[in-house]
Amino acid sequence: MATKGLSSALTLYGARTLTLSQAAAQAGLSEAEFIEQLERRGIEVTESERAAALDAESTVRAD
């Protein structure tokens, strides 16, 4: 995992410069994986973005 990309994505998401999906893509992670990284660092995830990410992941798994 590219640490610099992850670090930058975490910072930009925390500042609300990027959306969750944009930041996850920049970090090279799925949205669910990116949420895990945010939680490990105590960065708040909006409930609407969390719900959208989890809904998208469950839709992908159902396919």
C-alpha positions in Angstrom: 0.0 0.0 0.0 1.3 3.4 -0.9 1.7 5.2 2.4 2.0 8.6 0.9 -1.2 8.2 -1.1 -3.0 7.0 1.9 -1.7 9.7 4.1 -2.7 12.4 1.6 -6.1 10.9 1.1 -6.7 10.7 4.9 -5.7 14.4 5.2 -7.8 15.5 2.3 -10.9 13.6 3.5 -10.4 14.9 7.0 -10.5 18.4 5.7 -13.5 17.5 3.6 -11.6 18.4 0.4 -12.3 15.0 -1.1 -15.4 12.8 -0.7 -15.1 9.4 0.7 -15.1 7.7 -2.7 -12.5 10.2 -4.1 -10.2 9.7 -1.1 -10.5 5.9 -1.2 -9.7 5.9 -4.9 -6.6 8.2 -4.3 -5.5 5.8 -1.6 -6.0 2.8 -3.8 -8.5 1.2 -1.4 -12.1 0.2 -1.5 -14.5 2.6 0.4 -14.9 0.0 3.1 -11.1 -0.4 3.5 -10.7 3.3 3.6 -13.4 3.7 6.3 -11.4 1.2 8.4 -8.3 3.3 8.0 -10.2 6.4 9.0 -11.7 4.8 12.1 -8.2 3.5 13.1 -7.0 7.1 13.1 -10.1 8.6 14.7 -11.2 10.5 11.6 -15.0 10.9 11.6 -16.9 9.4 8.7 -20.3 11.0 7.9 -23.2 8.6 8.3 -24.5 9.3 4.8 -21.1 8.4 3.3 -20.7 5.3 5.5 -24.2 4.1 4.5 -23.6 4.7 0.8 -20.2 2.9 1.0 -21.7 -0.1 2.8 -24.7 -0.2 0.5 -22.4 -0.1 -2.6 -20.2 -2.9 -1.1 -23.2 -5.1 -0.4 -24.5 -4.6 -3.9 -21.2 -5.6 -5.4 -21.1 -8.7 -3.2 -24.6 -9.7 -4.3 -23.6 -9.7 -8.0 
